Amino acid sequence: MPSNSDVQVFVRIRPLVGEEVTRNDPEIGFTIEGDTRQTLGFEGVLRKKPKQWSMKGMASVMEQGAVNKDVYSKCVAPLIPGITEAGTAACAFCYGHT
């Protein structure tokens, strides 16, 4: 897992859910740039205006098809040996639509 700091950011793109589907909200298009999967570009409509933006420097980007097990394996499982064997502290902060 690449790391230049103690904080790593992982992103999982989620599909539209619940009311978004009911309202017929448009999907946000995204591209994952490079083999390292560390840059994410978005194109969509924000407040009724077309918008493009980009995020760089993530440890990894997971696509809409990623399930919780994929996220755990990539983000949390690598922390466990440090906690159980080396006695270090770790935190996995998960934020998103529930």
Summary of the structure (lengths in Angstrom):
residues: 98
radius of gyration: 16.0
end to end distance: 27.2
largest distance: 51.1
contacts: 183
relative contact order: 0.19
helix: 22%
strand: 28%
